[in-house]
Amino acid sequence: MNKVAFASFIGTAIEFYDFYIYGTAAALIFPQVFFPNLPPAMATISSLATFAVAFLARPIGAAVFGHYGDRLGRKKTLVATLLIMGLSTVGVGLVPSSATIGLAAPIILLILRVFQGFAVGGEWAGSALLSAEYAPVGKRGTYGMFTQLGAGAGLAVSNLVVLIANVTIGEKSPVFLDWGWRLPFLFSAVLLAVALYVRLTIDETPVFVAEQKRGTVPRAPFSELVRRQGKQVLLGAGCMVGIFTMSFLGGTYLMSYASTRIHHPRTLILSVGVLAGVSLMVFSAISAVLCDRYGRRRVILVGFGLALPWAFLVMPLIDSGSPVGFAVAIAGIFCIFGLAYGPIGAFLPETFATRYRYTGAGMAFNLAGIVGGALPPLVAGPLVAALGSWAVGLMIAVFVLVSIVCTLVLPETRGTELDDTAGDMPDEDALAAC
């Protein structure tokens, strides 16, 4: 089980490192490298748009990899997602600047970002299932923690690597904008090799092996999911919307806002990014352990309950211009994000039947990414321009309220046997349960 836990953690950490490092670069570096001829505000919006497009590819990745994960197994599918993500990230580090190849540069960047989104769409669900399907019933939240820790580790390491490159080469140095920023992306090749070795050494989950032996592996997991537990997919996505909003507003737009509007130095912003990642890891671990004792929904709702007042404190703290205020605002977001996020590694897998669990958990997770991850960073800038910074806090609160309602509607899953979910019932009974 320890090897499985490490495989879940290291693979997810590297996938999220790859995903987050793009977000950091999109907020702080890419406007100058790939959109140098646009006004600063438009360059930032264009750069964040290339970041957001990955979220449109994530549900497609969830459906494709979910199909193969539910038919061929979790292990094989996770190796594929890792390879696609790693190679795409290294590719970003090799793309020539707009000064070199013109319009082709942002187009290539966009294509590679789509591949990143496609890969990460299949990653989280597979990793979560790897932990959940190996873990004992009473410890599923605790073992699911290792998948959730990957997001925080990826965020912390991605910011740390860029920070090191920034400090050693110098953020104002032409060398940094020429090739220095590429080093964190190329470093992904090393991480890819480590994670690939670990994932190739683990066995398929016992729950899926049992499904194979029974001869009940589905031919069309997606259509079966929609027919039997389509409602749970939408509710699971709604539960995740507020989490994604906090994550990607805090990790992209607010970092860009602090740089372009408040004029904090890049070293401060990246250091706060490291702090955010560590905060996310700590509070994800705490909430994952607590959810085995108090239930998944109760712990998630505590996180969302704290998010509502904090949403209206974030922008005043950042607008104060104080470096401490900025650090408190971002760290607070990620602490609260972690409280709500930790139990999700058990909650979503427990919601769906084994036959289409990979597809169901992946679709719920990644549909939320479109609404909560892609849209907020894109609309935040126009909202601030039209209404003022307070509108960002209101937007966070609205998405969190949606998540609260959906979480309340979903049933508690603590103690659920993974072979005994609604999706294993005949179609009519499953529909009635929904």
C-alpha atoms as one frame of an Amber mdcrd trajectory, in Angstrom:
protein
   0.000   0.000   0.000   2.927   2.333   0.717   4.180   1.895  -2.853   0.680
   2.661  -4.180   0.409   5.756  -1.990   3.778   6.999  -3.250   2.832   6.239
  -6.864  -0.392   8.234  -6.448   1.471  11.131  -4.884   4.503  11.358  -7.171
   2.542  10.966 -10.392  -0.084  13.540  -9.442   2.558  15.918  -8.069   4.435
  15.849 -11.365   1.276  16.207 -13.476   0.184  19.204 -11.403   3.735  20.597
 -11.450   3.470  20.558 -15.235  -0.006  22.094 -15.166   0.731  24.766 -12.566
   4.076  25.821 -13.966   2.273  26.824 -17.124  -0.112  28.918 -15.010   2.787
  30.654 -13.257   4.465  31.392 -16.562   1.179  32.512 -18.160   0.681  35.053
 -15.396   4.232  36.391 -15.113   6.334  35.549 -18.195   4.381  34.576 -21.334
   2.801  38.027 -21.910   6.307  39.332 -22.705   7.595  36.259 -24.557   4.635
  35.305 -26.736   2.505  38.463 -26.857   5.079  41.293 -26.891   3.220  43.448
 -29.424   0.001  43.701 -27.428  -0.773  46.277 -24.709   0.117  44.862 -21.270
  -3.510  44.221 -20.245  -4.357  42.446 -23.512  -1.115  40.496 -23.411  -2.018
  39.194 -19.953  -5.559  38.289 -21.034  -4.227  36.508 -24.146  -1.696  34.614
 -22.069  -4.329  33.543 -19.528  -6.560  32.470 -22.419  -3.926  29.936 -23.490
  -3.913  28.778 -19.868  -7.717  28.485 -19.806  -8.020  26.473 -23.029  -6.612
  23.412 -21.276  -9.738  23.218 -19.166 -11.838  22.727 -22.293  -9.698  19.696
 -23.152  -9.876  18.218 -19.639 -13.402  16.709 -19.897 -12.444  15.192 -23.261
  -9.408  13.645 -21.593 -11.596  12.461 -18.723 -13.994  10.731 -21.138 -11.235
   9.137 -23.266  -8.976   8.019 -20.430 -11.982   7.129 -18.290 -13.139   4.785
 -21.061  -9.794   3.002 -21.212  -9.286   3.162 -17.449 -12.627   1.410 -16.875
 -11.998  -1.119 -19.671  -8.250  -1.798 -19.622  -7.274  -0.828 -16.084  -6.089
   2.094 -13.961  -2.333   1.419 -14.209  -2.024   1.366 -18.020  -4.082   4.517
 -18.386  -2.075   6.423 -15.781   1.156   5.630 -17.610  -0.343   7.127 -20.791
  -1.506  10.337 -19.061   1.921  10.789 -17.499   3.752  10.426 -20.822   1.479
  12.865 -22.683   1.677  15.487 -19.938   5.444  15.208 -19.521   6.264  15.403
 -23.223   3.866  18.336 -23.721   5.495  20.264 -20.883   8.999  19.692 -22.219
   7.657  20.839 -25.591   6.531  24.167 -24.072  10.098  24.729 -22.915  11.311
  24.283 -26.507   8.852  26.619 -28.284  10.655  29.573 -29.932   9.478  33.046
 -28.928   7.239  35.266 -31.044  10.293  37.370 -31.865  11.759  34.314 -33.606
   8.836  32.664 -35.434   6.021  35.195 -35.097   2.410  34.062 -34.828   3.400
  30.401 -35.004   4.799  30.627 -31.452   1.529  31.236 -29.574  -0.254  28.731
 -31.874   2.233  25.972 -30.984   1.965  27.002 -27.337  -1.809  26.685 -27.537
  -1.632  23.190 -29.062   0.749  21.950 -26.381  -1.507  23.429 -23.706  -4.446
  21.475 -25.156  -2.399  18.270 -24.829  -1.620  19.191 -21.211  -5.317  19.598
 -20.469  -6.142  16.338 -22.260  -3.610  14.446 -20.138  -4.493  15.969 -16.774
  -8.158  15.206 -17.537  -7.350  11.533 -17.084  -4.757  11.867 -14.339  -6.591
  12.882 -11.184  -9.361  10.280 -11.361  -6.955   7.443 -12.084  -4.652   8.437
  -9.249  -7.570   8.858  -6.826  -8.914   5.436  -7.789  -5.484   3.894  -7.330
  -5.494   4.988  -3.670  -9.201   4.443  -3.007  -9.404   0.950  -4.498  -6.413
  -0.287  -2.512  -7.298   1.366   0.814  -9.312  -0.296   3.602 -12.849   1.077
   4.031 -12.157   2.990   7.244  -8.939   4.582   5.940  -9.970   5.564   2.431
  -9.928   9.291   3.183  -6.457   9.030   4.735  -4.989   7.105   1.808  -6.805
   9.350  -0.674  -4.769  12.149   0.879  -1.720  11.171  -1.190  -3.426  12.012
  -4.463  -4.593  15.326  -3.009  -1.117  16.180  -1.727   0.118  16.058  -5.302
  -1.662  19.304  -6.191   0.005  21.227  -3.367   3.404  19.702  -4.058   3.101
  20.534  -7.758   2.178  24.134  -6.962   5.011  24.575  -4.438   7.708  22.992
  -6.605   6.653  24.802  -9.798   6.880  28.174  -8.063  10.134  27.196  -6.333
  11.839  26.158  -9.564  10.803  29.372 -11.333  11.899  31.349  -8.252  15.351
  29.733  -8.336  15.698  30.497 -12.048  14.458  34.026 -11.408  16.919  34.696
  -8.562  19.973  33.081 -10.137  19.566  34.525 -13.621  17.672  37.714 -12.706
  14.099  38.533 -13.614  15.080  41.638 -15.585  17.869  39.904 -17.421  17.360
  39.395 -21.179  18.769  35.923 -20.609  15.820  35.036 -18.362  13.233  36.030
 -20.978  15.310  34.391 -23.712  15.965  30.938 -22.241  16.017  31.090 -18.432
  12.258  30.628 -18.104  12.521  27.412 -20.159  14.544  25.527 -17.530  11.581
  24.693 -15.232   9.716  23.191 -18.208  12.711  21.149 -19.348  13.222  19.956
 -15.759   9.938  18.096 -16.185  11.806  15.448 -18.217  13.711  14.385 -15.083
  10.556  14.244 -13.010   8.787  12.299 -15.760  11.439   9.569 -15.708  11.106
   9.142 -11.921   7.305   8.991 -11.940   7.199   6.649 -14.923   9.497   4.177
 -13.170   7.327   4.227 -10.032   4.045   3.740 -11.886   5.404   0.863 -13.976
   6.313  -1.058 -10.794   2.839  -1.099  -9.190   0.093  -3.687  -9.723  -3.429
  -3.126 -10.984  -5.992  -2.345  -8.243  -7.693  -5.386  -6.647 -11.152  -3.881
  -7.211 -10.610  -3.635 -10.965  -9.011  -7.113 -11.105 -12.119  -8.506  -9.382
 -14.279  -6.706 -11.949 -12.288  -8.354 -14.744 -12.619 -11.812 -13.176 -16.393
 -11.400 -12.933 -16.465 -10.508 -16.612 -18.402  -7.316 -15.883 -16.035  -4.765
 -17.429 -18.333  -2.398 -19.403 -18.160  -1.928 -23.161 -19.270   1.700 -23.011
 -18.528   3.195 -19.558 -19.518   6.738 -20.529 -22.993   5.901 -21.825 -23.616
   3.655 -18.832 -22.496   6.429 -16.494 -24.845   8.965 -18.074 -27.738   6.499
 -17.931 -27.234   5.389 -14.359 -25.505   8.210 -12.449 -25.607  11.273 -14.681
 -27.108  13.319 -11.854 -24.176  12.482  -9.584 -21.730  13.663 -12.252 -23.362
  17.098 -12.319 -23.600  17.314  -8.533 -19.980  16.183  -8.144 -18.914  18.866
 -10.620 -20.941  21.434  -8.683 -19.213  20.359  -5.465 -15.818  20.981  -7.097
 -16.596  24.360  -8.732 -15.782  26.433  -5.645 -12.550  24.499  -5.099 -11.363
  25.145  -8.645 -12.277  28.824  -8.373 -10.151  29.299  -5.268  -7.296  27.289
  -6.748  -6.902  28.959 -10.110  -7.868  32.488  -9.152  -5.327  32.277  -6.346
  -2.654  30.583  -8.449  -2.950  32.608 -11.667  -5.059  35.777 -11.804  -4.253
  37.086  -8.331  -0.554  36.480  -8.968  -0.818  38.468 -12.189  -2.850  41.170
 -10.399  -0.183  41.483  -7.705   2.469  41.912 -10.376   0.742  44.274 -12.822
  -1.562  46.306 -10.526   0.193  46.279  -7.147   3.716  46.007  -8.596   5.011
  43.440  -6.140   8.381  42.003  -7.217   8.330  38.643  -8.926  10.450  37.076
  -6.179   7.769  37.920  -3.602   4.985  36.534  -5.789   6.809  33.280  -6.449
   7.732  32.912  -2.758   4.076  33.316  -1.841   3.286  30.660  -4.483   5.581
  28.244  -2.638   3.859  29.137   0.644   0.475  28.533  -1.010   1.508  25.062
  -2.161   2.786  24.078   1.294  -0.396  25.443   2.908  -2.487  23.404   0.487
  -0.577  20.230   1.339  -0.875  20.704   5.109  -4.597  21.431   5.149  -5.406
  18.776   2.534  -3.705  16.220   4.779  -5.583  17.416   7.881  -8.989  17.349
   6.206  -8.364  13.980   4.505  -7.646  12.359   7.881 -10.585  14.104   9.575
 -13.054  12.962   6.921 -12.526   9.312   7.947 -13.817  10.252  11.397 -16.418
  12.942  10.736 -17.573  12.189   7.194 -16.673  13.583   3.776 -19.472  16.120
   3.424 -19.118  17.619   6.894 -15.409  18.412   6.448 -15.893  19.740   2.907
 -18.701  22.017   4.103 -16.497  23.403   6.899 -13.999  24.455   4.226 -16.689
  26.117   2.120 -18.161  27.802   5.190 -14.809  29.479   5.875 -14.410  30.399
   2.198 -17.495  32.641   2.161 -16.224  35.373   4.535 -12.646  34.983   3.299
 -13.762  35.705  -0.266 -14.536  39.298   0.757 -11.246  39.770   2.623  -8.880
  38.640  -0.140  -8.944  41.712  -2.365  -8.769  44.328   0.444  -5.699  42.505
   1.777  -4.038  42.487  -1.649  -5.097  46.065  -2.477  -3.457  47.266   0.746
  -0.143  46.954  -1.099   1.404  45.218   1.882   3.575  42.174   1.080   2.328
  40.578   4.314  -1.285  41.283   3.336  -0.702  39.661  -0.045   0.903  36.588
   1.555  -1.934  36.239   4.092  -4.580  36.583   1.364  -3.084  33.882  -0.874
  -2.091  31.511   1.944  -5.588  31.870   3.414  -7.192  30.911   0.095  -5.070
  27.781  -0.172  -5.549  26.753   3.457  -9.323  26.913   2.969  -9.018  25.275
  -0.454  -7.112  22.421   1.216  -9.811  21.900   3.858 -12.435  21.387   1.167
 -10.137  19.498  -1.200  -8.667  16.817   1.064 -11.778  14.586   1.313 -12.473
  14.769  -2.438  -9.931  12.006  -3.104 -12.290   9.590  -1.352 -15.635  11.352
  -1.873 -15.808  11.323  -5.680 -14.527   7.730  -6.195 -16.984   6.481  -3.556
 -19.857   8.182  -5.392 -19.558   6.013  -8.538 -19.725   2.300  -9.316 -16.613
   0.301 -10.166 -17.830  -0.297 -13.745 -17.472   3.366 -14.645 -15.771   4.872
 -11.602 -12.791   6.221 -13.567 -15.086   7.914 -16.086 -17.515   9.240 -13.446
 -14.938  10.710 -11.056 -12.930  12.144 -13.958 -15.919  13.777 -15.654 -17.183
  15.357 -12.420 -13.727  16.675 -11.553 -12.964  18.100 -14.983 -16.368  19.553
 -15.829 -15.911  21.626 -12.698 -12.577  22.739 -14.110 -14.244  24.448 -17.088
 -16.601  26.496 -14.936 -14.464  27.044 -11.866 -10.937  26.835 -13.280 -11.073
  28.367 -16.766 -13.715  31.085 -16.518 -12.826  32.975 -13.288  -9.236  33.945
 -14.276 -10.508  35.117 -17.679 -13.450  37.205 -16.449 -11.736  38.556 -13.325
  -9.805  41.216 -15.275 -12.873  42.670 -17.074 -14.834  42.518 -13.795 -12.178
  44.513 -11.968 -12.041  47.062 -14.794 -15.830  47.482 -14.808 -16.788  47.169
 -11.138 -13.640  47.245  -9.030 -11.653  44.556  -7.255 -14.480  43.752  -4.803
 -16.209  41.914  -7.686 -13.540  39.189  -7.532 -14.553  38.393  -3.953 -18.211
  38.292  -4.969 -17.413  35.882  -7.797 -15.583  33.538  -5.412 -18.528  33.635
  -2.996 -21.054  32.801  -5.751 -19.114  29.742  -6.912 -18.628  28.593  -3.319
 -22.380  28.859  -2.700 -23.002  26.612  -5.722 -20.596  24.071  -4.227 -22.305
  24.206  -0.832 -25.720  23.440  -2.370 -24.401  20.546  -4.480 -22.458  19.050
  -1.557 -25.590  19.134   0.615 -27.578  17.282  -2.068 -24.972  14.528  -2.508
 -25.163  11.637  -0.012 -22.478  10.951   2.557 -20.163   8.159   1.334 -18.020
   7.354   4.383 -18.069   3.598   4.976 -19.164   2.805   1.405 -18.030  -0.529
  -0.021 -16.633   0.239  -3.457 -18.347  -2.781  -5.004 -21.673  -1.759  -3.522
 -22.620   1.564  -5.153 -25.723   2.664  -6.970 -24.211   2.036 -10.342 -24.041
  -1.746  -9.740 -27.844  -1.947  -9.492 -30.144  -2.568 -12.428 -30.799   0.535
 -14.468 -34.297   1.144 -13.110 -33.169   0.961  -9.478 -30.199   3.192 -10.107
 -32.368   5.832 -11.735 -34.793   5.684  -8.826 -31.926   6.169  -6.356 -30.810
   9.250  -8.223
